[in-house]
Amino acid sequence: MNKLREFLKGKKTYITAAIGLLGAVVAWADGDINTTALLAALWAAAQACFIRAGVANEVQKNSEQGTA
């Protein structure tokens, strides 16, 4: 179990965003949502990834400076 946790460390947000985007693409292809909703899902997934990367970057900067 620890190997799985170590593998997923830092990747859970990206995996969640990819699954959400995949679900939106499937819904769009099936006609359940329109293109606007698909683009909104794409934007939400991108925001999650960018926020995650920004938080990780700031945490790394603070740990290097010794202020966590």
Secondary structure as UniProt FT lines:
FT   HELIX           2..8
FT   TURN            9..11
FT   HELIX           12..30
FT   HELIX           35..65
//
